[in-house]
Each structure stands twice: as C-alpha cells, then as structure tokens.
Amino acid sequence: MASTTSPAASNRPEGAEILSEERRAAAGGEPPFSEAPPQDSRLVGSLKEAAITAALIAVITLFFLAFRSDIASGGLALTLRPDLWFVWVAIAFGVRFLLSYFVFRTDQPITGFIKRTFAPSARGLPIGKVVGILLLLVALTLPYLLATLVPSQNRYLLDLAILILTYVMLGWGLNIVVGLAGLLDLGYVAFYAVGAYSFALLSSNFGLGFWVCLPMAGLFAALWGIMLGFPVLRLRGDYLAIVTLAFGEIIRIVLLNWYEFTGGPNGLLGIPKPTLFGLEFNRGDNSFAEYFGLEYDTVQRFVFLYYIILALALLTNFVTLRLRKLPVGRAWEALREDEIACRSLGINTTNVKLTAFATGAMFGGFAGAFFATRQGFISPESFTFIESAIILAIVVLGGLGSQLGVVIASVVMIGGIELLRNLTILEAVFGQGFDPTQYRMLIFGLAMVAIMVWKPRGLISSRTPSDIYKEKKKIGADQVSQGEGH
C-alpha cells in the first residue's frame, strides 16, 4: 500500500519561510541566541541623542564661537565668548531633542501630518499652482503692500525684493541647464558677467539706452554659451563641472587683467539708468515726477526697477515653461535621464546641449544687464565662484526642474539672511553686537546639509511631466536624475 504521509511542513515553501523567521527572531541578540538588549523609552532615547549632538556641536564650534581673535597693536587680542558658545550648544540640543521625540522615535511623526495636510487633492488645483498664483499676486502688488504696511522700511525692502528676484531669474536660467538638460554647470556666473559688461560697455561707449542694450547683452551671453558648449560636448558629470568651473574663472581673470577694455579691478563707473519712454527718475526737467505731476521721491526709481526685474523673471519663467512642452524641451529632459538612449533614438545631442547652454546663458545675460544698470558700477569682484555656488545651490535645494522650488529657495537663502539683521531678538539671545551676516556661510552650509539629509531631491522633488501619455501623473523623486548628465 502506497504511503500517504505528507512531507514535513518545513519542506514546503511557506513552512520554510516561517521557520526562517522564527530562527531570525530567536537570534535577535548576540549569539548564541541571547535576548535582545532592552530598548530605551522614547524620552530617554531622545535625550541621549540630543546630548550626543550637543557634545559634537560643542567640540566643533569651540574655536569658532567660544573664542574671538582681533588685531591689536601688540598682535592678536583673544576674547572669550562662552555665552554665545553655550547658546548655540543649547539650540543644537533642543532641535535634536524635538526631532528625535516628534519625528524619529514616534509611530506617527509630525512630518507625516504635514505631508497629509499639504498633499495635492485629486479635485481642484494642485497645491503647487495655488502657491504659485498666491506668490504672483503678492509679487504684483508688493510695492503697494510695502508702502501701506511698512512705509518706514519701504525702500530697504524693495531693494531686497529686487535682489531676490534677480537670483530667482538666475536660478530659472540655470535650471534649464542643470534641472532640465542635466548638465552640471559650475561657471554660470560667467554669463552673468558677460551680460553685465556687455551692457555697461555698449551703453557707456555708444550712448545706447537700457532697452536697446538689454537684448544685445542677452545675445552676447548666448554666444558665449555656445562657445562653452562646443568644447564640452563629449563631457559629462564631474568632468563637465570642472570645465565649466574653469570657464567661469577664465572670464573673471580676463575681466580683471584686460585693464584697457574692462577697467580691470577698478571696474566700470557711470552706467546709465533705465528710463520709461525717455523719462528719467530724478529731479528736474524731463523727469517722471514732473511729467505726471507727482512729488519726487527716490522710491519711485526702486519701484520701476522692481517691476523691470519682475517682468524679466516672468518672461524667463514663461519661456522656460513653453520650451519644456516643445520638442527641444522634451529632448532636454530625455538627455538628462539617459544620453545614450537619446542617441539611439536619433536625437542630435550636440544641438540639444548647445541649445540648453545658449538659452540658459541668454537669461543669465539679461540678469547681468539688469544688475549693471541697477548698481551703476560693476567690477570683477561681483562675479566670483561663490555666486555660481549660490545660484546652483538655489536650483538644487529648490528641486531640479522645479520653477516654484527655485522661488522658495531664493526667498529663504537670499532674503532670509538679510532679514536676520533686523531681528533685535537675536542680540538678546546671542549677546550685544551679534551680526548674523558674519555667520552667513555657516548658516548657508547648515541649510544645505539639512536639506540634503531631509530632502535629497530638493524642496519640491516631484512635478508634472512635460509630455503626457493618456493620463496625467506625477514624476517621483526616485525617477529624476541628479543633473549629472547620465
């Protein structure tokens, strides 16, 4: 009689899996099969992690915050600042404790609540479009809002808004090269400098106005973008970054040493200001105030400059969004994801790279021309590598390919540091005479580290694809390349 005995349960796939899980559970501690050590409670564990973080910050910042050296007649004068050092250590302890208690060591972290609150709804406008429309309305009415709410600081805040919009425009221009085409560019400030010097030389030597020199400055910058594009057609990733970095330094050194043409380290003075149909924003005849019967105010020129850079930034955004939907924009995004696949599909990667460099450089030239007419003076010191690093950081922190992310990152990085000067509460916390601008690069570095740890793909890591097939979907962060060209 044939045996009807079934095989052992452990020989079956599901039985083997259960047995393996039991063995792993039994071996949770140190071998041979000792019990796992007891876990700390949520409060105790958070306190331990906060104490370790505070100790590390105390060691790292000891010689930066606890001591200060000043030049004296007999050498260096050393000043002790233990209160400032202790405040920073206490802040590190508190921040780490809050993160551990409410995020890392809880089953329902507060970050999940924030994601659920601000998640885009299936019906109605997405949250990104709502925020974009609100920011646009605020930008259009900002001079009126400042004059109504804070008239005493109207001029200062308008000047700060002009600076932020300049970096927004530069970020959107670089976003074409890095965020859409995936070409890591560390020398974008070179196009910024070419636009500024082109405008300054044309307007000063030929007597041309702002509106005539503006497109010419953009075209000159685009030409230099094409000249940079040709030598780097076969380069990708780190090699491309090194070459673009060298290109930016070459432009700066040429501006510094070509004294007869660029003024050398002395720069260029007397750059003309923009006019409104020939009306200048000053006192006297043929002025804006006299023509419209208004009382002259220096804020009028700042308002005019504000709307000029706002119009240029909106033009940059509009052109970028339109190009993304055209074949050239889709070719940029395809190049970012996989250059070899682009070639296999018959896409001319040479032309695609050149158009990306030229388009991004053109908007950088527009921003440079505006910078020159706003300042009235330019020099090579305004176009150092740190400017390229700040613009690239704005694009990366905001999110590659995200227009709204660039705006948010510019407001936080450029406007946030400047606004810290007016917070008198910082002097009460860190001591009399505390100037946060002295720690600008420290705060800048901490912000980059925090964003890269929490949001490695940027503040806005998902966006709507340019080319839609049947159904409109979001592109996840894990499906977007990091801007290295491969």
VOGU-3710 file (C-alpha; in Angstrom, 3 decimals, decimal comma):
1> masttspaas> 0,000/0,000/0,000  1,416/3,405/-1,019  2,347/5,725/1,728  0,114/8,764/2,079  2,408/10,598/4,503  2,684/14,277/3,530  6,083/15,948/3,524  7,205/17,886/6,550  5,850/21,352/6,922  9,357/22,725/6,958
11> nrpegaeils> 9,971/21,348/3,450  7,146/23,439/1,987  7,921/26,999/0,819  5,598/28,623/3,350  6,824/26,380/6,132  10,464/27,118/5,369  9,736/30,841/5,437  8,006/30,604/8,825  10,875/28,537/10,239  13,413/31,087/8,947
21> eerraaagge> 11,512/33,927/10,580  11,414/32,059/13,884  15,143/31,477/13,790  15,833/35,137/12,998  13,576/36,185/15,866  15,380/33,821/18,250  18,741/35,224/17,140  17,746/38,821/17,850  20,511/39,323/20,409  24,126/38,250/20,453
31> ppfseappqd> 24,787/34,592/19,615  24,130/32,031/20,807  20,501/33,201/20,754  20,672/35,643/23,650  17,833/38,061/24,239  17,935/41,477/22,602  19,017/44,326/24,896  16,169/46,402/26,301  15,275/49,487/24,285  15,267/52,940/25,813
41> srlvgslkea> 11,987/54,744/26,162  11,044/57,467/23,749  12,010/60,261/26,157  15,280/58,702/27,337  16,388/57,859/23,808  15,614/61,383/22,594  17,577/62,892/25,483  20,576/60,657/24,763  20,616/61,573/21,077  20,244/65,269/21,913
51> aitaaliavi> 23,126/65,077/24,409  25,406/63,393/21,858  24,520/66,010/19,227  25,140/68,869/21,670  28,535/67,401/22,609  29,563/67,161/18,953  28,448/70,739/18,254  30,314/71,917/21,351  33,563/70,365/20,127  33,175/71,522/16,517
61> tlfflafrsd> 32,262/75,149/17,336  34,602/75,631/20,310  37,240/77,625/18,444  34,704/79,404/16,224  32,249/80,685/18,819  33,853/80,460/22,255  36,949/82,426/21,199  37,370/85,516/19,058  40,670/86,996/17,868  41,014/90,665/16,916
71> iasgglaltl> 44,002/92,557/15,539  45,571/94,693/18,250  48,627/96,919/18,448  50,781/94,227/20,023  49,415/91,324/17,992  46,172/89,417/18,390  43,732/90,068/21,210  41,834/86,964/22,325  38,293/87,439/23,629  36,287/84,727/25,373
81> rpdlwfvwva> 32,622/84,348/24,432  31,323/81,363/26,430  27,742/82,689/26,462  27,490/82,661/22,653  29,005/79,174/22,506  26,635/77,873/25,183  23,568/79,319/23,395  24,454/77,520/20,147  25,028/74,251/22,008  21,663/74,642/23,760
91> iafgvrflls> 19,948/75,301/20,421  21,526/72,160/18,955  20,363/70,156/21,975  16,795/71,460/21,722  16,473/70,989/17,963  17,834/67,442/18,104  15,555/66,544/21,008  12,462/67,819/19,170  13,410/65,950/16,005  14,059/62,706/17,872
101> yfvfrtdqpi> 10,941/62,910/20,017  8,432/64,030/17,391  9,918/62,537/14,188  12,454/59,727/14,672  11,095/57,909/17,725  7,369/58,057/17,199  4,979/55,879/15,255  3,165/58,940/13,905  5,838/61,551/13,035  4,777/65,134/12,548
111> tgfikrtfap> 6,254/65,088/9,037  3,553/62,626/8,008  0,887/65,022/9,246  2,448/67,852/7,228  2,543/65,692/4,089  -1,096/64,716/4,529  -2,107/68,327/5,135  -0,353/69,765/2,101  -0,823/66,802/-0,217  -2,346/67,761/-3,572
121> sarglpigkv> -6,004/66,888/-3,779  -7,476/64,889/-6,582  -10,016/67,606/-7,269  -9,322/71,245/-7,897  -5,984/72,951/-8,395  -2,785/71,277/-7,131  -1,131/72,874/-4,148  1,815/73,990/-6,314  -0,391/76,023/-8,628  -2,240/77,573/-5,701
131> vgillllval> 1,030/78,648/-4,068  2,333/79,927/-7,408  -0,767/82,061/-8,002  -0,582/83,500/-4,474  3,106/84,332/-4,874  2,401/86,003/-8,209  -0,338/88,164/-6,705  1,943/89,168/-3,841  4,755/89,985/-6,284  2,499/92,162/-8,460
141> tlpyllatlv> 1,204/94,192/-5,502  4,338/94,177/-3,334  5,277/97,890/-3,723  1,755/98,926/-2,707  1,736/96,487/0,219  5,095/97,721/1,491  4,088/101,379/1,189  0,906/100,644/3,145  2,174/98,269/5,833  5,800/99,303/6,448
151> psqnrylldl> 6,331/102,787/4,959  9,442/103,418/7,075  11,278/100,432/5,534  9,720/100,610/2,087  12,947/101,435/0,247  15,042/98,794/2,014  12,507/96,014/1,492  12,006/96,969/-2,165  15,763/96,786/-2,715  15,793/93,379/-1,026
161> aililtyvml> 12,908/92,195/-3,229  14,850/93,323/-6,318  17,854/91,285/-5,158  15,699/88,205/-4,549  14,053/88,458/-7,968  17,475/88,754/-9,583  18,505/85,444/-8,040  15,140/83,928/-8,969  15,804/84,828/-12,581  19,354/83,456/-12,402
171> gwglnivvgl> 18,034/80,274/-10,794  15,454/79,796/-13,527  18,118/80,333/-16,191  20,477/77,787/-14,629  17,554/75,414/-14,100  17,383/74,975/-17,870  20,968/73,702/-17,962  21,053/71,716/-14,718  17,442/70,862/-13,934  16,124/70,135/-17,431
181> aglldlgyva> 19,153/69,165/-19,517  21,086/67,560/-16,644  24,364/69,380/-17,404  26,180/70,300/-14,193  27,364/73,898/-14,708  29,627/75,490/-12,076  30,540/78,547/-14,164  27,136/80,124/-14,718  28,362/83,393/-13,210  30,461/83,868/-16,378
191> fyavgaysfa> 27,318/84,521/-18,440  26,093/86,831/-15,689  29,354/88,790/-16,023  29,248/88,820/-19,836  25,755/90,313/-19,771  26,734/92,961/-17,222  29,903/94,048/-19,007  28,256/93,938/-22,440  25,527/96,282/-21,255  27,980/98,594/-19,457
201> llssnfglgf> 30,359/98,900/-22,425  27,619/99,351/-25,032  25,692/101,946/-23,049  28,790/103,900/-21,967  30,719/103,933/-25,263  27,881/104,174/-27,781  25,293/106,098/-25,777  22,623/103,400/-26,165  19,712/103,090/-23,755  18,795/100,237/-21,458
211> wvclpmaglf> 16,063/98,778/-23,649  18,376/98,667/-26,678  21,333/97,147/-24,830  19,278/94,589/-22,902  18,607/92,164/-25,808  22,143/92,694/-27,103  23,579/91,680/-23,720  21,447/88,526/-23,778  22,628/87,680/-27,285  26,290/88,157/-26,356
221> aalwgimlgf> 25,839/85,874/-23,338  24,088/83,268/-25,524  27,013/83,412/-27,953  29,427/82,700/-25,115  27,157/79,866/-24,026  27,539/78,295/-27,461  31,305/78,820/-27,293  31,372/76,976/-23,968  29,093/74,251/-25,295  31,375/73,181/-28,150
231> pvlrlrgdyl> 34,418/72,114/-26,030  32,286/70,191/-23,532  30,078/68,235/-25,931  31,731/64,932/-25,044  31,985/65,577/-21,296  29,567/64,511/-18,587  29,295/64,567/-14,823  32,336/65,686/-12,845  34,416/66,428/-15,941  31,768/68,812/-17,236
241> aivtlafgei> 31,631/70,535/-13,844  35,422/71,046/-13,824  35,465/72,554/-17,320  32,576/74,947/-16,601  34,252/75,973/-13,341  37,440/76,751/-15,267  35,450/78,723/-17,850  33,946/80,921/-15,144  37,393/81,612/-13,664  38,833/82,393/-17,119
251> irivllnwye> 36,154/85,021/-17,715  36,771/86,602/-14,306  40,553/86,714/-14,783  40,176/88,227/-18,262  37,910/90,945/-16,847  40,442/91,540/-14,072  43,527/91,845/-16,313  42,180/93,457/-19,510  42,512/96,908/-17,996  42,168/98,954/-21,205
261> ftggpngllg> 38,834/97,368/-22,113  37,107/96,374/-18,867  38,730/98,764/-16,402  40,464/95,913/-14,607  39,983/95,760/-10,829  38,615/99,325/-10,844  35,558/98,221/-12,794  33,259/100,455/-14,832  31,546/103,568/-13,475  28,709/105,771/-14,659
271> ipkptlfgle> 26,475/103,063/-16,120  23,213/104,707/-17,322  19,953/104,071/-15,509  16,844/102,760/-17,300  14,196/105,218/-18,423  10,451/104,973/-19,019  9,931/106,151/-22,607  12,748/108,652/-22,121  11,580/109,846/-18,691  14,298/109,674/-16,060
281> fnrgdnsfae> 13,673/109,036/-12,369  15,423/112,097/-10,944  14,786/115,742/-10,200  14,485/118,430/-12,834  13,139/118,633/-16,331  12,169/115,618/-18,408  11,666/113,528/-15,300  8,991/111,023/-14,426  7,698/113,016/-11,458  7,435/116,282/-13,397
291> yfgleydtvq> 5,713/114,697/-16,388  2,989/113,099/-14,281  2,749/115,968/-11,809  3,993/113,941/-8,831  6,219/114,882/-5,955  9,710/113,493/-6,473  10,575/110,507/-4,305  13,605/108,219/-4,514  11,326/105,208/-4,001  9,891/105,754/-7,489
301> rfvflyyiil> 13,112/104,533/-9,111  13,148/101,431/-6,893  9,548/100,645/-7,837  10,440/100,986/-11,519  13,475/98,698/-11,130  11,352/96,209/-9,215  8,803/95,896/-12,000  11,570/95,609/-14,610  13,186/92,615/-12,899  9,749/91,137/-12,179
311> alalltnfvt> 8,876/91,347/-15,876  12,216/89,785/-16,842  11,759/86,973/-14,318  8,218/86,255/-15,506  9,475/86,261/-19,109  12,121/83,706/-18,129  9,515/81,528/-16,447  7,084/81,774/-19,364  9,706/80,913/-21,989  11,012/78,010/-19,911
321> lrlrklpvgr> 7,551/76,515/-19,433  6,772/76,866/-23,127  10,091/75,337/-24,196  9,524/72,344/-21,914  6,429/71,432/-23,918  8,206/71,763/-27,254  10,361/69,000/-28,795  13,536/70,755/-27,658  12,310/70,763/-24,045  11,441/67,079/-24,146
331> awealredei> 14,867/66,430/-25,680  16,474/68,252/-22,729  14,649/66,033/-20,257  15,497/62,911/-22,254  19,156/63,960/-22,276  19,047/64,367/-18,522  17,718/60,861/-17,990  19,918/58,911/-20,432  22,175/60,380/-23,119  22,883/57,001/-24,742
341> acrslgintt> 19,173/56,335/-25,151  18,808/59,779/-26,755  21,402/58,931/-29,343  19,790/55,583/-30,051  16,506/57,372/-30,732  18,144/59,670/-33,268  18,251/62,819/-31,130  21,130/65,122/-32,006  22,677/65,511/-28,559  25,112/68,128/-29,856
351> nvkltafatg> 22,354/70,548/-30,801  20,405/69,734/-27,644  23,351/70,624/-25,411  24,111/73,784/-27,339  20,523/75,000/-27,130  20,478/74,351/-23,392  23,711/76,272/-22,801  22,673/79,124/-25,096  19,179/79,518/-23,638  20,349/79,428/-20,035
361> amfggfagaf> 23,210/81,821/-20,804  20,841/84,267/-22,501  18,736/84,658/-19,361  21,911/84,988/-17,309  22,949/87,830/-19,639  19,590/89,566/-19,144  20,058/89,357/-15,380  23,610/90,687/-15,701  22,433/93,685/-17,726  19,841/94,495/-15,091
371> fatrqgfisp> 22,445/94,118/-12,336  24,723/96,609/-14,104  22,035/99,263/-14,557  20,778/98,786/-11,005  24,202/99,151/-9,403  25,632/101,790/-11,726  29,044/100,197/-11,112  30,445/96,729/-11,796  33,785/95,069/-11,094  35,174/91,519/-11,327
381> esftfiesai> 34,680/91,073/-7,576  30,939/90,833/-8,189  31,319/87,687/-10,318  33,305/85,239/-8,213  32,793/81,499/-7,906  30,702/81,904/-4,764  27,963/83,460/-6,926  27,852/80,361/-9,119  27,750/78,187/-5,998  24,826/80,171/-4,558
391> ilaivvlggl> 22,841/80,001/-7,813  23,498/76,267/-8,164  22,518/75,740/-4,523  19,234/77,571/-5,156  18,446/75,227/-8,053  19,425/72,058/-6,184  17,735/72,990/-2,901  14,581/74,108/-4,674  14,372/70,907/-6,701  15,803/70,096/-10,111
401> gsqlgvvias> 13,360/71,140/-12,816  11,003/72,889/-10,372  10,187/76,543/-11,065  8,353/77,067/-7,785  11,150/75,419/-5,811  13,659/77,961/-7,179  11,446/80,809/-5,940  11,122/79,343/-2,450  14,855/78,606/-2,198  15,745/82,145/-3,359
411> vvmiggiell> 13,444/83,755/-0,814  14,834/81,606/2,005  18,521/81,791/1,101  18,809/85,404/-0,097  16,022/87,150/1,767  16,247/85,127/4,962  19,852/86,075/5,724  19,214/89,774/5,028  16,107/89,908/7,174  18,015/88,451/10,120
421> rnltileavf> 19,757/91,803/10,511  16,560/93,476/11,683  15,705/90,866/14,292  16,754/92,595/17,511  15,755/89,490/19,472  18,932/87,809/18,174  21,051/90,274/20,142  19,142/89,383/23,296  19,778/85,686/22,673  23,357/85,721/21,370
431> gqgfdptqyr> 24,681/88,869/23,045  25,092/92,545/22,220  26,596/93,331/18,834  25,717/89,960/17,277  25,701/90,229/13,480  24,177/87,189/11,757  25,686/88,179/8,407  29,098/87,188/9,792  27,784/83,624/10,002  26,181/83,741/6,564
441> mlifglamva> 28,257/80,932/5,095  27,826/78,845/8,256  24,038/79,163/8,057  24,238/78,548/4,315  26,177/75,318/4,856  23,882/74,100/7,620  20,846/74,738/5,433  22,369/72,736/2,577  23,250/69,828/4,864  19,752/69,811/6,386
451> imvwkprgli> 18,011/69,895/3,019  20,251/67,209/1,539  19,542/64,946/4,523  15,798/65,524/4,680  15,001/66,243/1,026  17,881/64,997/-1,128  15,913/65,797/-4,289  15,114/69,359/-3,197  12,186/71,076/-1,564  9,896/70,147/-4,457
461> ssrtpsdiyk> 11,013/66,726/-5,647  8,067/65,789/-7,869  6,469/67,620/-10,738  4,139/67,143/-13,675  5,940/65,724/-16,726  6,115/67,853/-19,860  4,948/65,046/-22,138  1,735/63,294/-21,024  0,586/59,930/-22,358  -3,097/59,126/-21,754
471> ekkkigadqv> -3,043/60,021/-18,066  -1,521/62,927/-16,166  0,815/61,608/-13,470  3,489/62,912/-11,161  7,163/62,051/-11,583  8,549/60,680/-8,331  11,847/61,809/-6,868  13,431/58,419/-7,428  12,759/58,705/-11,176  14,538/62,025/-11,684
481> sqgegh> 18,227/62,141/-12,435  20,548/64,288/-10,306  21,722/66,638/-13,009  24,940/64,826/-13,816  24,136/64,158/-17,452  23,749/60,396/-17,168
//
